[in-house]
Amino acid sequence: MDRCYARFSSNHPWLHLSFLAIVAAIFSISCYQLLVNEELIFAIGLVVPVVIIPFFAMAANYKRKYMHD
């Protein structure tokens, strides 16, 4: 799956950047809401990047090793 996303990110860099921006926005908004509202339901937004960022990292690692742009 990381190979497929590595190819996708090479072919569609703007979509990849928008996915990264969305994940960063989810993290930022969740941190803000967690601090302001002090409700643990907003901690879910902190878990989302923890799950997604390693996937991006595996795809980037594959892209660096095997795809020569």
N, C-alpha and C positions, 0 to 999 in steps of 0.2 A: 504494500500500500504506500509505503514511503517513496518507492520508485515511481509510482504513478503520480504522486503529488509533486515530486521533483520535476518530472516532465511537464506537468501542468504549470508549475511556477515558472519554468523556463519559457513556456509558450505564451503564458498570460501573466506577465509580471505586475500589471496594474491590479488584477484581481487578487493576486497574492498579497500585494501591499495593502489592499483594502481589507483583506482578512486579518492581517497583522494589526491594522488600525482598529478594527472592530474588537479584537481580543484586548488590545490596550485600553480601549474605551470601556469595555466591560469591567476590567480590573480597576480602572480609575474611578468610575462611577460607583462601583461596589465599595471601594475603600472609603470614598466620601460618605456614602449613605450609611455605612457601618459606623463611622465616627460621629456623624451628626445624629442619626436616629437611634443608635445603640440597640439595634435589633439584630439578632443572630441570623435571621433569614437572608440578610445581605452577604453573609459569609459564603453563600453558594457562588456568588460572583468571583470570589477569590479562588475557588476550586476549579472553575472553568479554565483559566489560563494554565494552572498546574497540570491539567490533563492535555491541553492542546499544544503548549509550547514544546514539550518533548517530541511530539509528532513533527512539528516544524523543524526541530533540530535534527531528527533522523533523516528527513527529506533533504535538508541542507548538507548533511554529511554525505549522503548518497550522491548528491549533485556535485559536490566538491571532488569526490573520489572517482566517479565513473562517467560523469558528463563533462565534456570539455567544451565550454561555450566560447 
